[in-house]
Amino acid sequence: MKIPLIKPDLPAFDEVRGPFEEILANGRITNFGRYVNQFETEAGAYLGARTVAISSGTMGLIFTLSGLGIAPGSKVILPSFTFVATAQAARYAGGVPLFAEIDDDLNISVEDLERLLDTHDDVGAVIAVHMYGLPAKAREIEAVVAKASAKRGRKIPLIFDAAHAFGASINGERIGGFGDAEVFSLSVTKLLVTVEGGLVSTRNEELIAKIRSMRNYGILSNYNAHFAGLNGKMSEFHAIVGVRNLARIEQLIAERQVRAKCFREKVARSTGFGLACWPTGVVHTFKDFTILVPDGEYGRRDRVMAFLGENGIETRAYFYPPVHEQAFFTQYADRPLPKTEILSRRVITLPFYTTISEEEMDYMTGVLARAEKEVQ
Ligand SMILES: Cc1ncc(COP(=O)(O)O)c(C=O)c1O
């Protein structure tokens, strides 16, 4: 059996044929046409916030940090256990990454965040990540950042990197409305796919207006630039794919929840691999389905991955190496992060998608059980 890591959820050609023919005929293929507007309106209604669509999640993070006014050279607290884009965006927006530890749920440690806020005066922003679509402890993080802001007498912006978390929620509250802004990625491995793309979600109207200008070279009107800006536009083709996928997002999320529950049960029943927690009351998108090699056995991780590969199962170690160990970012690594260093060496991300079959999950579980016996 051959099982690829991902199979993106994409609309059938017939679902996009009409709008594609329309824009190819009238030439309105970009520059904030009807489909980008429709996508923003419908995504905003779903998330219960205002949204602005851009060309990628990374661009969304850069614009959001700049739009919230982080001072050049100020520290941006973020977990080291994330995709490197989170840290690249912080740096590109003029910040200096300050790496935080994670908890066993692989999300930022609230305790460590509090310690960093207590010991660094020059924090310009905080970015928390909803890892794999499991929401970070958003209310606790908001409280800790609000306390630090009050102590300093200035607001420290809080951004959630929600790249993995479109459709996730905490006790019925959708991801998209926490912190000062949440930033989604809409790239091919994500829940809501526009091919490439990003979406900033916030209740801050001023930020929305700024990002609208920033994605358009900083221009407000009449080719008059009022802000630093770039080209961060989403095309109409991308928005059409987004509109179609958004229409069935609830169904995609529901199917993933059922499959993830079933896969977790199989892995727990037949193997000794670990599973990160999935608290009750939380909708987890399972953007990735990640298991952990048993504690103390991380030296076997790469051999287990090779064994899975030999048996037709494509895997990744999301996210290894952690950012503070990556060549470009070691310059910002100011202390060891033991939990991050160990957990990032234990992760194996398995194939998982909305259409994964029970047979495929059984096959992977069987190969994992064999790996436990055969791979030293
Ligand atoms: C946690 C995280 N943040 C940011 C991004 C960047 O998103 P994009 O690829 O749309 O720029 C990704 C992309 O995979 C991600 O995983």
Ligand as a Chemical Component Dictionary entry (heavy atoms), coordinates in Angstrom:
data_LIG
# 
_chem_comp.id                   LIG 
_chem_comp.type                 NON-POLYMER 
_chem_comp.pdbx_formal_charge   0 
_chem_comp.three_letter_code    LIG 
# 
loop_
_chem_comp_atom.comp_id 
_chem_comp_atom.atom_id 
_chem_comp_atom.alt_atom_id 
_chem_comp_atom.type_symbol 
_chem_comp_atom.charge 
_chem_comp_atom.model_Cartn_x 
_chem_comp_atom.model_Cartn_y 
_chem_comp_atom.model_Cartn_z 
_chem_comp_atom.pdbx_ordinal 
LIG C1 C1 C 0 2.496 27.328 12.007 1  
LIG C2 C2 C 0 2.586 27.963 10.643 2  
LIG N1 N1 N 0 2.657 29.299 10.555 3  
LIG C3 C3 C 0 2.732 29.942 9.375  4  
LIG C4 C4 C 0 2.726 29.237 8.187  5  
LIG C5 C5 C 0 2.896 29.979 6.910  6  
LIG O1 O1 O 0 1.811 29.886 6.059  7  
LIG P1 P1 P 0 2.005 30.119 4.479  8  
LIG O2 O2 O 0 2.666 28.888 3.939  9  
LIG O3 O3 O 0 0.610 30.267 3.972  10 
LIG O4 O4 O 0 2.827 31.328 4.305  11 
LIG C6 C6 C 0 2.652 27.842 8.214  12 
LIG C7 C7 C 0 2.638 27.095 6.951  13 
LIG O5 O5 O 0 2.607 25.913 6.878  14 
LIG C8 C8 C 0 2.599 27.182 9.476  15 
LIG O6 O6 O 0 2.569 25.853 9.561  16 
# 
loop_
_chem_comp_bond.comp_id 
_chem_comp_bond.atom_id_1 
_chem_comp_bond.atom_id_2 
_chem_comp_bond.value_order 
_chem_comp_bond.pdbx_ordinal 
LIG C1 C2 SING 1  
LIG C2 N1 SING 2  
LIG C2 C8 DOUB 3  
LIG N1 C3 DOUB 4  
LIG C3 C4 SING 5  
LIG C4 C5 SING 6  
LIG C4 C6 DOUB 7  
LIG C5 O1 SING 8  
LIG O1 P1 SING 9  
LIG P1 O2 DOUB 10 
LIG P1 O3 SING 11 
LIG P1 O4 SING 12 
LIG C6 C7 SING 13 
LIG C6 C8 SING 14 
LIG C7 O5 DOUB 15 
LIG C8 O6 SING 16 
# 
